[in-house]
Amino acid sequence: MSEVIENEEVKDIEIEFKPAVINILEEEKFKKSINRVVAEYTGHVPSVENLTVDRKTRASLNKLITKIETRRKEIKKSINVPYAEFEVWYKKAIAPMEEVIETIDAGIKKIEAEQKEARKKVVHELLIELTTDTEVDSRIFENFVDDWAKASNFNDIKPKKQLIDSITYVIDGEKQKIAEYKSAKQSISDFCFGNNITSTPYIRMLDSGKTVSEIMAVITEDILFEKQRKEAEEKRKEAEKQRQAELEKQQQEYETRKLEESFNALPSHVGQENARALSQPEVVEHVKEEFDKKASQSHSEPPYQELEQIYHAVILVEFDIKFGDIEAKDEWKKDIEKSGGRIKEVPVWEKIKNI
């Protein structure tokens, strides 16, 4: 340190000054005048009837206190004049020294910043070295670097053991977190695989901070819900299947009943001789002609939409004929009988039974 700074002549500033003396003249008279005003208006409550006078009283009192305050400020200003003059002289006298201090301070701060950057570089190198061949990303510790780079953690530019231990401890903690994450992720994936569900949404939950136990509880609930949903769907399909089978059964019974009614209306003399007559070549040829004729007529008519209006008959001359309604079938029978033929109708269910 420079000897100049230690010199007693500049260490202290010797200033001679006399404290100001304030004498309050006629102090008692001043107090009495104040007390008279206070005594006169203490307890006074303004009223609507006396509002104009009260306003004038307030103005007079404010004017009086303003006059007193103005005098107090004048006294203070007068007393401060010597100090104000001294302050101007003092700031002018030390200004050169303050400039020197600012220059030295700026230089020191620049050096300290460069040294800190050098220490931060050492910290970054340590982080990279200690995370090499691990799954830890050294960049995640960036928020700790400024604190680790403090001068107290270094001997000049060499890191102290306490710094290395501190960084190692934090990295080991991150390794443990990664291992626990991988274990948790594997547990979730295995559990989902065993229950034939995707693990993706549950891994996202793990990434968002949920614990394994919380996630497993959610998975269990989802599995139960899905199982109940599938069971409900199976029951619905089975009920639909049974309903469809019942409808088909009712439709078949309806068609069978209609055929039985039409067959019961046939003449009683229709028998085996009709079958023999229908097997004659000329009758067969006539039946073919009539069938083609009726089929052509049937194609020109609008299709029937309702299933229950279709009547089905199987003829022994190896023709399977469908009619639009019972009247068309009866008309066709009459045409065949007029030509000398005989017809025997075989119910559909009987034909199927004999196959």
Secondary structure by P-SEA (a helix, b strand, c coil): cccccccccccbbbbbbbcbbbbbcaaaaaaaaaaaaaaacccccccccaaaaaaaaaaaaaaaaaaaaaaaaaaaaaaaaaaaaaaaaaaaaaaaaaaaaaaaaaaaaaaaaaaaaaaaaaaaaaaaaaacccccccccccccccccccccccccccccaaaaaaaaaaaaaaaaaaaaaaaaaaaaaaaaaaacccaaaaaaaaaacccaaaaaaaaaaaaaaaaaaaaaaaaaaaaaaaaaaaaaaaaaaaaaaaaaaaaaaccccccaaaaaaaacaaaaaaaaaaaaaaaaaaaacccccccccbbbbbbccccccccccaaaaaaaaaaaaaabbbbbbbcaaaaaaac
